[in-house]
Amino acid sequence: MRPRSDERDALHGPWPTEAEILAGEFPHWEIWRERRDDGTHGDWCAQLGSNPPLKAASLSDLREQLMAQP
């Protein structure tokens, strides 16, 4: 049986998250996740300045789009 402290720590990790890592790799981009009207999560988005945002269903797909940017 795992100690209670291990269970508690597992609720707060792993850190950094995949989204935080992506934000660190592309620091000039604003990265967020859409929230639908019903409160569920939507697409991952990334925006640089006033350009239209990139959108993807997963962070790995968003990373590919970001890497393809000039």
C-alpha positions, 0 to 999 in steps of 0.5 A: 500500500502506498503512503498517503503522502505519495497519493497526495503528491500524485495529485499535484503532478507531474510537473511541469505539464506538457502544456508548460513545457510547450509554453517554455519552448515557444515563449513568445506565443500565448498558449491556452485551451478553449472551453466550450459553452458546456464547460468541457475542454476544446482545442488547444490554441496558440497565438502570436500577437494579433495573428489568427490563433493556431488550433489543434485537438492535442498538444503534440499536434499544436507543437507540430504546427508551431514548429512549422511556423516561419 
